[in-house]
Amino acid sequence: MTQPSPSQTNQASEPAYLQRRQERIRQLAAELSDRYPSPQRLTLEAGCGHGHFLTAFAENHPHAQCMGVDLVSKRIRKALNKRDKRDLNNLHFMKGSLHEWLQALPAEHALERIFMLFPDPWPKKRHHKHRMLQPELLSALAQRATPNCRLHFRSDHAANFAWAVEQVVQHPSWEIQTKEPWPFEHSSFFQELMVKYESFTAINSSPTR
Ligand SMILES: C[S@@+](CC[C@H](N)C(=O)[O-])C[C@H]1O[C@@H](n2cnc3c(N)ncnc32)[C@H](O)[C@@H]1O
């Protein structure tokens, strides 16, 4: 389970923390500029873990530019190994926090599809603020998303799933889409461990880009 984000503690306002954060964003932006010299429409997996799902998605969608982001370096190293073994040049993985990665993403790029698969459920009520799908993240994603960008969410944790649906329903930029089938089936690392799970797709309805 991931640790509470420093942005949710007092540490977030300390100058040394802010400086390190700016430096991480600068490094992510530099890597993104190297990786994508021209404007791209990206498929993002938020919290990609070991990259099982996105590697299979990229292999099956050679025209999609796929990007996985995760906080844990070891998972990103494993994901990059998978990519390299298959020699996929439409797939990349980066170590970082999703919020920082979104800030680093150069303005000419946009998200056309987002997967959020089995995010940590943070079951205790006092920890709900650490769940990944927060209203602030939905706003940040909508600002960088194409109109009609799809957000695909899946969870084995019923309470987390209901909570995520609620966040989306209450958000002005995203609408739950009930008619579309799940776009691509391939078990993620966590999905392999789960017997039951639920999914939804939401569409970016804000005309920002
Ligand atoms: C339960 S795992 C699921 C991994 C993968 N999606 C799967 O289904 O196998 C959740 C992942 O989200 C990552 N994560 C949590 N918060 C994150 C954040 N703010 N930014 C990037 N990754 C995050 C964790 O490091 C972890 O690898």
The ligand as an SDF file (V2000), in Angstrom:
LIG
                    3D

 27 29  0  0  0  0  0  0  0  0999 V2000
   -2.7420   -1.9510   -6.2560 C   0  0  0  0  0  0  0  0  0  0  0  0
   -1.5070   -1.4430   -7.3700 S   0  0  0  0  0  0  0  0  0  0  0  0
   -2.2370   -1.8210   -8.9520 C   0  0  0  0  0  0  0  0  0  0  0  0
   -1.2080   -1.8820  -10.0590 C   0  0  0  0  0  0  0  0  0  0  0  0
   -1.7470   -2.1940  -11.4590 C   0  0  0  0  0  0  0  0  0  0  0  0
   -2.6620   -1.1600  -11.9160 N   0  0  0  0  0  0  0  0  0  0  0  0
   -2.4010   -3.5580  -11.5060 C   0  0  0  0  0  0  0  0  0  0  0  0
   -3.6290   -3.6240  -11.6640 O   0  0  0  0  0  0  0  0  0  0  0  0
   -1.6870   -4.5550  -11.3700 O   0  0  0  0  0  0  0  0  0  0  0  0
   -1.6530    0.3300   -7.3370 C   0  0  0  0  0  0  0  0  0  0  0  0
   -0.4490    1.0130   -7.9570 C   0  0  0  0  0  0  0  0  0  0  0  0
   -0.6870    2.4180   -7.9770 O   0  0  0  0  0  0  0  0  0  0  0  0
    0.5380    3.0700   -7.7080 C   0  0  0  0  0  0  0  0  0  0  0  0
    0.2270    4.4360   -7.2410 N   0  0  0  0  0  0  0  0  0  0  0  0
   -0.4730    4.7920   -6.1400 C   0  0  0  0  0  0  0  0  0  0  0  0
   -0.5850    6.1190   -6.0460 N   0  0  0  0  0  0  0  0  0  0  0  0
    0.0720    6.6340   -7.1200 C   0  0  0  0  0  0  0  0  0  0  0  0
    0.3310    7.9680   -7.5770 C   0  0  0  0  0  0  0  0  0  0  0  0
   -0.1190    9.0220   -6.9160 N   0  0  0  0  0  0  0  0  0  0  0  0
    1.0340    8.1290   -8.7160 N   0  0  0  0  0  0  0  0  0  0  0  0
    1.5000    7.0420   -9.3970 C   0  0  0  0  0  0  0  0  0  0  0  0
    1.2840    5.7600   -9.0000 N   0  0  0  0  0  0  0  0  0  0  0  0
    0.5840    5.5540   -7.8850 C   0  0  0  0  0  0  0  0  0  0  0  0
    1.2070    2.1760   -6.6760 C   0  0  0  0  0  0  0  0  0  0  0  0
    2.5870    2.3790   -6.5990 O   0  0  0  0  0  0  0  0  0  0  0  0
    0.8340    0.7820   -7.1840 C   0  0  0  0  0  0  0  0  0  0  0  0
    1.8170    0.2410   -8.0470 O   0  0  0  0  0  0  0  0  0  0  0  0
  1  2  1  0
  2  3  1  0
  2 10  1  0
  3  4  1  0
  4  5  1  0
  5  6  1  0
  5  7  1  0
  7  8  2  0
  7  9  1  0
 10 11  1  0
 11 12  1  0
 11 26  1  0
 12 13  1  0
 13 14  1  0
 13 24  1  0
 14 15  1  0
 14 23  1  0
 15 16  2  0
 16 17  1  0
 17 18  1  0
 17 23  2  0
 18 19  1  0
 18 20  2  0
 20 21  1  0
 21 22  2  0
 22 23  1  0
 24 25  1  0
 24 26  1  0
 26 27  1  0
M  CHG  2   2   1   9  -1
M  END
$$$$
